[in-house]
Amino acid sequence: MQLGKNGITDNFIENLKKCFQTSDSVRISVLQSAGHERETIKKYNEEILTRLGENYTSKLIGFKIILRKWRKARNKI
């Protein structure tokens, strides 16, 4: 998936949830129009995790956010 200039919208979160119905992990590319500052990407990551719930974890690699869904809630490290 791609995160663009509109940022994180309700429609974006709904599309993420649909993707997780068929797979355990989703890779989100943060486009340049959404902001390529490291702090902006961290804010997007935190917002996505809070809106999805406790069963999700993430990893930041460059301009990508990799999300993983677990069956049970995971402890934050």
N, C-alpha and C positions, 0 to 999 in steps of 0.2 A: 504494500500500500504506500501511498504518497501523502505527505502532509504539506499542504500548500499555503497560500497567502490567507485563506480563510481561517486557518488555525484549527483548533479543536471545536467542532460543532456537535450538536446532538446527532446529526446524520453520520458524521465520522465515527462516533462511538457505536452507533447501530451497525454500521458496516463492519467494524472491528468484531463485534459480537457474532455477526454472521460468519465471518472468517473463522472464528474459533469453534464453530459448530463442526467444521470439517477437518481442522488441524489443531495441533497442540501449540504451535508457535507461529508468530507473525512478525515479519520484518517491515518496519516503517522507515521509508526514506524521507528525511526532512529536506524539502526543496529550499533553494536559495531565497525564494520569495517569502518563505515563512520565517526566515532569519537563520543565519549561519553562525551566530555567536554561541559559545559553549553554554553560557548561562541560560539562554533562551531554550536550547534543546533540553536542558535539565528541568526547566519549568514545564515544558510540554510533557516530559516523561512523568513528572510528579502528578500533573493534572490527569493524564491518561490512567495512571494506576489508581488514583482516588475515585475516578468515575467508573472504572471497571469493577473494583472490589478487591477483596483480600486473597482471592485464589490466583492472582496474577503476580508475576515478577518480571523484572526488566533488566536489560543490559545495554549500556551505551557504547557504541563503537563508531567513532568518527561522527558522521552525520546520519547514522542509523540508530533506531531504537528497536531492539529485539525483545518482543514480549513472549512470555510463556505462560500457559494456563496449567494449573495443577488441580487435582481432584479435591484436595484438602487445602485449607489456608496455610500458607508458608510463613515462617518467622522471618522478619526483616533483619538483614545482616548489616 
